Amino acid sequence: MTIERLNEALAALHGGHAPVPRAEDIFIGDGDYTAIAAEFLSYFVTVAGLKPDHRVLDIGSGIGRMACGLRLFLDPQRGSYLGFDPVQEGVAWCRQAYAGQEHFRFEWVDLYNELYKPDGTILSTEFVFPVEASSVDLAIATSVFTHLYEPEIAAYLRQTARALTPEGRLFATAYLHDGDRPAPSDRPHLVFDQQDRDYPHRWHVEGAPPLSAVCFSEEYFAQLVAENTGRRADIRPGRWRGGPGPWFQDLVLI
Ligand SMILES: C[S@@+](CC[C@H](N)C(=O)[O-])C[C@H]1O[C@@H](n2cnc3c(N)ncnc32)[C@H](O)[C@@H]1O
């Protein structure tokens, strides 16, 4: 039943039945918008156990790339989606694209981010997710912890732990490394060759803004998860570091 519904949603996505922003408005990175939506919807269902009646929280919802697949999968009567993001244009576009779909909500929160929202007025470390405790079946944070510092991630992990039902899960992506340093990469934007002087478990890309991509030691990240959620992180290496994937960034399931 769930897999049938997934296949229908994927067919609809590939058939162009999802709202897609204009290319010049997409601020969340390269790649085919709907192909990435389809890929991640499959992971949400087959890896994280998403069901049509689930309540989903999208942390850093951007310009609706994850929402568009979820909208075709979640049951309009029993499932729901809430996304939040500091980039007002992205949230405004989503609100318009999903107008009239009561089970889909997007909130703009003026969160500070050195790269995405340098004039933001709310610190992530002080932000309370706009959901009740134990009310979320699946939280997602795709390509968000790749743009935050440790205290922000720690705060978001605590908020996620509060939001999730006991059986609920977090599906996040990150760049993590094992051993002493990140794996070499042939993609210039992923050459993590700058080790932070004060936080040696964190690496950046030389010549790029620090938050354009962050890579943490896997051991450190697992500890951050354990300390802030009381749960064990299931880390599945992505292709970017030679892992089996098929996902590109590492998956972190909590
Ligand atoms: C690479 S984009 C990924 C967007 C979306 N998750 C996706 O996969 O399409 C990173 C997103 O994180 C958002 N972001 C940055 N700082 C944030 C914060 N403190 N809290 C929530 N989202 C944040 C950015 O505005 C941006 O939309």
The ligand as an SDF file (V2000), in Angstrom:
LIG
                    3D

 27 29  0  0  0  0  0  0  0  0999 V2000
   21.0580   23.7030    0.9260 C   0  0  0  0  0  0  0  0  0  0  0  0
   19.5570   24.4060    1.4580 S   0  0  0  0  0  0  0  0  0  0  0  0
   18.5420   22.9650    1.6460 C   0  0  0  0  0  0  0  0  0  0  0  0
   17.0750   23.2930    1.5950 C   0  0  0  0  0  0  0  0  0  0  0  0
   16.1370   22.0930    1.7250 C   0  0  0  0  0  0  0  0  0  0  0  0
   16.3190   21.3890    2.9590 N   0  0  0  0  0  0  0  0  0  0  0  0
   16.2910   21.1710    0.5610 C   0  0  0  0  0  0  0  0  0  0  0  0
   16.9250   20.0900    0.7070 O   0  0  0  0  0  0  0  0  0  0  0  0
   15.8290   21.5200   -0.5160 O   0  0  0  0  0  0  0  0  0  0  0  0
   19.8660   24.8820    3.1310 C   0  0  0  0  0  0  0  0  0  0  0  0
   18.6640   25.5370    3.7670 C   0  0  0  0  0  0  0  0  0  0  0  0
   18.8840   25.7440    5.1620 O   0  0  0  0  0  0  0  0  0  0  0  0
   18.2710   26.9550    5.5120 C   0  0  0  0  0  0  0  0  0  0  0  0
   18.8120   27.4130    6.7920 N   0  0  0  0  0  0  0  0  0  0  0  0
   19.9320   28.1290    7.0270 C   0  0  0  0  0  0  0  0  0  0  0  0
   20.0520   28.3730    8.3360 N   0  0  0  0  0  0  0  0  0  0  0  0
   19.0010   27.8000    8.9380 C   0  0  0  0  0  0  0  0  0  0  0  0
   18.5680   27.7010   10.2800 C   0  0  0  0  0  0  0  0  0  0  0  0
   19.2580   28.2480   11.2490 N   0  0  0  0  0  0  0  0  0  0  0  0
   17.4230   27.0420   10.5320 N   0  0  0  0  0  0  0  0  0  0  0  0
   16.7040   26.4770    9.5370 C   0  0  0  0  0  0  0  0  0  0  0  0
   17.0720   26.5340    8.2550 N   0  0  0  0  0  0  0  0  0  0  0  0
   18.2020   27.1830    7.9610 C   0  0  0  0  0  0  0  0  0  0  0  0
   18.5970   27.8490    4.3370 C   0  0  0  0  0  0  0  0  0  0  0  0
   17.8020   29.0100    4.2950 O   0  0  0  0  0  0  0  0  0  0  0  0
   18.3310   26.9090    3.1780 C   0  0  0  0  0  0  0  0  0  0  0  0
   17.0100   26.9380    2.7710 O   0  0  0  0  0  0  0  0  0  0  0  0
  1  2  1  0
  2  3  1  0
  2 10  1  0
  3  4  1  0
  4  5  1  0
  5  6  1  0
  5  7  1  0
  7  8  2  0
  7  9  1  0
 10 11  1  0
 11 12  1  0
 11 26  1  0
 12 13  1  0
 13 14  1  0
 13 24  1  0
 14 15  1  0
 14 23  1  0
 15 16  2  0
 16 17  1  0
 17 18  1  0
 17 23  2  0
 18 19  1  0
 18 20  2  0
 20 21  1  0
 21 22  2  0
 22 23  1  0
 24 25  1  0
 24 26  1  0
 26 27  1  0
M  CHG  2   2   1   9  -1
M  END
$$$$
